[in-house]
C-alpha cells in the first residue's frame, strides 16, 4: 500500500513581543537591578543638578583647606592639594564624564549599527568591504592614536572619545550583522518584499526592530567601558585640566597620594561602583528582555493551585481509566499535560490519553502538527520542556509508574527505553567523532571496557547498514550524510539493548530513497530483537509501511485507534477519513 506524506498546513505563529512595561516591571522586581537603577539615577541627578546642589564652586580653591581630610570644615569628602572641594568636583565632573560617554556611545552606535544593518541585509560585496574595514579598525592601536591626537589638538576629551567611539563601533557592527543575517531569511521579510515595501522601510520597520534588544544590552556595557576610558584618558593627562571630570579628579588625587591617601578612594570608588552598576544592569536587562519575549507566566501560587486542582480531578479519572493491557511493556493511562498560559493558569494540551504498546509491536502515533503526539513521546522519555506540567496520569513500564519517581525514569531512559530523534545532524556533537560519542553513550548505561564498547558498536554500525563502520567510527558528524547520521543514532539507541524505542519523525529530514532504507532497517531490527516501538509521525506512508497498530491524534486526544489494515480500509472517525482523503488527493495529483 502506497500512501503519500500528509503535510498539514502550519498554523501561523506570532513572534514574541517585548513589552516595555513588562521589562520595567521585571527590572523593578529584581533587587540587584532596582539597586543599580537607584544608584545610577542618584548619580545623574546629583551630577546634572551640581550647579545648584554642589556645596561650593568646583574650581574654588581655599588655602586653609589644602589636603583637608573628610568631614572637616564643611568638606564632606575632603579637599585636594589645591584646596578644592572633592565632592563638588565629582558632582560637577559627572556632566563632563556623561558627555564623554554619550559621545562615545553615539558615534559607536551610529557607525556600528548602520554598517551592521546594511552589511547583514545586503551581504555580498557590501559585507566583504564592511568586514575588511571592521578588521582594520579593530587592529588600530587606540593609545597611540590618542597620543598622536594630543599632539595635534592638545588636551581635548571630546576628540579623544570620538576616536574611541570609532574604535568601538566594530563591536556593534559584528553584533548587529549576525542578528540581521538570521532575520533576513525569515518569511515575514519575504512577505514585506512581495507587498512592495522598499529595502529602507523593511530595514527600518522589521530588521531594526529585531536587533533592538541586543543593541540596548550592549549599550550598557559600552557606557561602562566609556567611563573607564574617560578615566584612563584623563589619568594619562590627555584630558582638559580646567574642566573637572571623574578622570581628572582621580589624576589630581593620585598625584597627591603620599600627602592625602583618602583623596584617591572617592573618585576610584565612584568610577568602580558606576561601572559595576552598569554591568549588572545590563545583565538584568538581558534577562528581563529574554523573559518578556515569552508569554506571561501565572504567579507561582496560582500555578500550584491550578496544578493541584487538575491532579485532584486526575485521581478521579484514573479510577475510571481502563486497566493496563495484558502483556503490554508500556501502558499510558490518563496522561494530561499542560503549559502555563498567561495569568489565567494552565492550558491543557494533552487530554487523558491512554496507550498500550506490546513487545514486538510498532505503534504509530499519527496526527497533524500540534496534535500532541510528540508531547506523549517526550513525557515517556522524561524530556518535556521545563515549563511543561504533568497534570495527571501514569506511564507504566512493566507495571511501574515512571512519573512517580525520577529515579525510575532515569533508570529506564537510555536503558529500557531508547530514543531516535527527528534531526540526525543536529543531535550529534560536531566537536567529537562518531565513535567517541557512541562509546561515551554506551559506557554510560552499560559496564563495559572501552575496547568492548568499540567492538560492540562497530558490529552494530555494520548491522544498521553502514558499509565501512571503522571509517565512520573515526569521522566527525559533518563528514557523513544525513542518512548515515540517522543510522548512527539508531545504532546508539540499540546499543543498550532496550525493550522499547521511541522514534520521533525519524525519516522526515531524509530523502525518499534514504527513508525507505532506514525504515527497512527499523523493520528488520524489530523482527530480530522483538523490539517494541512508538513511531511518531505525520507521514501516512510510513505508518502504512511499518506500523502494526495506529492511534490517530487530534487536539491532544486519541480520536481513533486500530490495527493498520483496518484503519486504512475502513476508518470510523470523520477526522481519520479526512486525513486519508487528503492523502489520496495528494497521491492522485502527483500521478
BELNOR-V473141 format. One line per field, one symbol per residue. ss: DSSP state (2 for helix, 1 for strand, 0 for the rest). psi: psi as a letter, one per 30 degrees, with the letter a starting at -180 (. if undefined). burial: b if it has 16 or more other ideal C-beta (glycine too) atoms within 10 Angstrom, else e. A space follows every 50 residues. Layout:
ss: ???
psi: ???
burial: ???
//
This chain:
ss: 00000000000000000002222222222022222222222222222202 22200000000022200000010010001000001222222222222222 22222222222222222222220222222222222222200222222222 22200022222222222222222222222222200022222222000022 22222222220222222222222222222222222000000000022222 22222000000222222222222222222222222222222200000002 22222222222222222222000000011111111111110000011111 11111111000111110000002222222220000001111111111001 12220222222210001111000022200000122222222222200002 22222222222220000022222201222002222222222222000001 11110000000222222222222222222001111110022222220011 11110011111112222220000222222222222222220
psi: kjklkjjlkkkkkkkkljkeeeeeeeeffjeeeeeeeeeeeeeeeeefge fffkelkfgkkjefgkhklkhkhgjegalafggkkeeeeeeefeeeeeee eeeeeeeeeeeeeeeeeeeeefabeeeeeeeeeeeeeffkjeeeeeeeee fefajjfeeeeeeeeeffefeeeeeeeeeeeeefglefeeeeeefgklee eeeeeeeeefgeeeeeeeeeeeeeeeeeeeeeeeefgfljffjkleeeee eeeefgefejefefeeeeeeeeeeeeeeeeeeeeeeeeeeefflkkklle eeeeeeeeeeeeeeeeefefkllkkkfkekkkkhkkklkkjbgfbkjkfk jhkkkkklkgkjjkjkllkgfgeeeeeeeffhgllefkkjfllkjkjhfk jfffkeeeeeeekfdeklkjlejeefgkkfflleeeeeeeeefffkjlle eeeeeeeeeeeeeggjeieeeeefllefglleeeeeeeeeeeefegilfk kjjjhfgeglleeeeeeeeeeeeeeeeefhkkkjjklgjfeeeeeelelk kkkkhgkjfkklleeeefeikfkeeeeeeeeeeeeeeeee.
burial: eebbbbeeeeeeeeeeebeeebbeebbeebeebeebbebbeebeebbeeb eeebebebeeebeebbebebeeeebebbbbeebbbbbbbbbbbbbbbbbb bebbbebbbebbbebbbbbbbeeeeebeebbebbeebeeeeeeeebeebb eeeebebebbbbbbbbbbbbbbbbbbbebbeebbeeeebeebeeeebeee ebbeebbbebbebbbebbbbbbbbbbbebbbbbbbeebbeeebbbbbbbb bbbeebeeebeebbebbbebbeebbebbbbbbbbbbbbbeebeeeeebee eebeebbeebeeebeeeeeebeebeeebbbbbbbbbbbebbeeebbebbb bbbbbbbbeebbbbbbbbebbbbbbbbbbbbbebeeebbbbbbbbbbeee ebbeeeebbeebbbebbbbbbbebeebbeeeebbbebbbebbeebeebee eebbebbbebbebbbbeebeebbeeebeebeebbbbbbbbbbbbbbebbb bbbbbbbebbeeebbebbbebbeebbeeeebbbbbbbbbbbbbbbbbbbb bbbbebebbbbbebeebbeebeeebbeebbebbeebeeeee
//
